[in-house]
Amino acid sequence: MSSMAGMDSTAVMDSTAAMHSAAQGIPPPVDIGPSWVAIVALVVLGIAAAYVAFAVMRAPVRDLITRTIGLDPAAKFYERVLILGLVYIAIATVFNASFVARQKQTFMTTVWDILNNLDSLMYWLFGFIALYSILITIIVAAYGRRHDR
């Protein structure tokens, strides 16, 4: 009993259950871990956020570029830049996500891990949208001024 003095009761019960199931020939359950759930949830939320931003911005940007420049290929190009940038940022944020590995991870710690990484995702998405808006404004202002002459 002296070897188990430093262990808590849940660790003793878990090791006892594992030894009992191994003795009966039953493999122990495989825990894929809540971090996989968090990664999948972050991928889904990231792609959804990128799609929502694209859906909101697509029509106004297309109309603005079509009216100002008058070239349909230019509008398609800047639409593609928008969607590629949003999706790239969503995927890059997921690959850069950090999840704290814990022995016993509860539901709320998984939720907090997702929200912590979602904060980074939103930061980069809004930063890209701001830079994209500045780029479009400069293009429209420069081309509009040259086009009016």
C-alpha positions as CSV (number, residue, x, y, z in Angstrom):
1,M,0.0,0.0,0.0
2,S,3.0,2.3,0.5
3,S,3.6,2.4,-3.3
4,M,0.0,3.8,-3.8
5,A,0.3,6.4,-1.0
6,G,1.0,9.2,-3.5
7,M,-1.7,8.2,-6.0
8,D,-5.2,9.6,-5.9
9,S,-8.2,7.4,-5.8
10,T,-9.2,7.9,-9.4
11,A,-5.8,6.8,-10.6
12,V,-6.0,3.7,-8.5
13,M,-9.5,2.8,-9.8
14,D,-8.4,3.5,-13.4
15,S,-5.3,1.2,-13.1
16,T,-7.4,-1.5,-11.3
17,A,-10.0,-1.4,-14.1
18,A,-7.3,-1.6,-16.8
19,M,-5.7,-4.6,-15.1
20,H,-9.1,-6.3,-14.7
21,S,-10.0,-5.8,-18.3
22,A,-6.6,-6.9,-19.5
23,A,-6.9,-10.1,-17.4
24,Q,-10.2,-10.8,-19.2
25,G,-8.7,-10.2,-22.6
26,I,-10.7,-7.0,-23.2
27,P,-8.6,-4.2,-24.6
28,P,-8.7,-0.9,-22.7
29,P,-10.8,1.8,-24.2
30,V,-9.0,4.2,-26.5
31,D,-9.5,7.8,-25.6
32,I,-9.1,10.0,-28.7
33,G,-9.0,12.9,-26.3
34,P,-11.0,16.1,-26.2
35,S,-8.2,17.9,-28.0
36,W,-9.3,16.2,-31.3
37,V,-12.8,17.4,-30.6
38,A,-11.4,20.9,-30.1
39,I,-9.4,20.8,-33.3
40,V,-12.4,19.6,-35.4
41,A,-14.6,22.2,-33.8
42,L,-12.0,24.9,-34.5
43,V,-11.8,23.8,-38.2
44,V,-15.6,23.9,-38.6
45,L,-15.9,27.3,-36.8
46,G,-12.9,28.7,-38.8
47,I,-14.3,27.7,-42.2
48,A,-17.8,28.9,-41.2
49,A,-16.4,32.3,-40.1
50,A,-14.5,32.6,-43.3
51,Y,-17.6,31.7,-45.4
52,V,-19.8,34.1,-43.5
53,A,-17.3,37.0,-44.0
54,F,-17.1,36.1,-47.7
55,A,-20.9,35.9,-48.1
56,V,-21.3,39.3,-46.5
57,M,-18.5,41.0,-48.5
58,R,-18.8,39.4,-51.9
59,A,-21.7,41.3,-53.5
60,P,-20.7,44.8,-52.3
61,V,-17.1,44.3,-53.4
62,R,-18.1,42.9,-56.7
63,D,-20.5,45.8,-57.4
64,L,-17.9,48.4,-56.3
65,I,-15.2,47.0,-58.6
66,T,-17.5,46.4,-61.5
67,R,-18.9,50.0,-61.3
68,T,-15.5,51.6,-60.8
69,I,-13.3,49.6,-63.1
70,G,-15.8,48.1,-65.4
71,L,-13.9,44.9,-65.9
72,D,-15.6,41.6,-64.9
73,P,-12.3,39.7,-64.7
74,A,-11.0,42.2,-62.2
75,A,-14.0,41.7,-60.0
76,K,-13.6,37.9,-60.2
77,F,-9.9,38.2,-59.3
78,Y,-10.5,40.3,-56.2
79,E,-13.3,37.9,-55.2
80,R,-10.8,35.0,-55.4
81,V,-8.2,37.0,-53.4
82,L,-10.9,37.5,-50.7
83,I,-11.9,33.9,-50.4
84,L,-8.4,32.5,-50.7
85,G,-7.2,34.9,-48.0
86,L,-10.0,34.1,-45.6
87,V,-9.7,30.4,-46.0
88,Y,-5.9,30.5,-45.8
89,I,-6.1,32.4,-42.5
90,A,-8.7,30.0,-41.1
91,I,-6.6,27.0,-41.9
92,A,-3.3,28.6,-40.8
93,T,-4.8,29.5,-37.5
94,V,-6.0,25.9,-36.9
95,F,-2.5,24.6,-37.7
96,N,-1.0,27.2,-35.3
97,A,-3.5,26.4,-32.5
98,S,-2.2,25.3,-29.2
99,F,-4.1,23.0,-26.9
100,V,-3.1,22.2,-23.4
101,A,-2.6,18.5,-22.8
102,R,-4.2,17.4,-19.6
103,Q,-4.5,13.9,-18.0
104,K,-8.2,14.4,-17.4
105,Q,-9.8,17.1,-19.6
106,T,-13.3,18.2,-18.8
107,F,-15.9,19.6,-21.2
108,M,-15.4,23.1,-20.0
109,T,-11.6,23.0,-20.4
110,T,-12.1,21.8,-24.0
111,V,-14.6,24.7,-24.6
112,W,-12.0,27.2,-23.2
113,D,-9.3,25.8,-25.4
114,I,-11.6,26.2,-28.4
115,L,-12.4,29.8,-27.4
116,N,-8.8,30.7,-26.8
117,N,-7.9,29.6,-30.3
118,L,-11.0,31.1,-31.8
119,D,-9.9,34.5,-30.4
120,S,-6.7,34.2,-32.5
121,L,-8.7,33.2,-35.6
122,M,-11.0,36.2,-35.3
123,Y,-8.1,38.5,-34.8
124,W,-6.4,37.4,-38.0
125,L,-9.7,37.3,-40.0
126,F,-10.6,40.9,-39.0
127,G,-7.1,42.0,-39.7
128,F,-7.2,40.5,-43.2
129,I,-10.6,42.1,-43.8
130,A,-9.3,45.5,-42.7
131,L,-6.2,45.2,-45.0
132,Y,-8.4,43.9,-47.9
133,S,-10.7,46.9,-47.5
134,I,-7.8,49.3,-47.5
135,L,-6.5,47.7,-50.7
136,I,-9.9,47.9,-52.4
137,T,-10.2,51.5,-51.3
138,I,-6.8,52.5,-52.7
139,I,-7.5,50.7,-56.0
140,V,-11.0,52.3,-56.4
141,A,-9.6,55.7,-55.5
142,A,-6.6,55.5,-57.9
143,Y,-8.6,54.0,-60.8
144,G,-11.6,56.3,-60.2
145,R,-9.4,59.4,-60.3
146,R,-7.6,58.2,-63.4
147,H,-10.8,57.1,-65.0
148,D,-12.6,60.5,-64.5
149,R,-10.0,62.3,-66.6
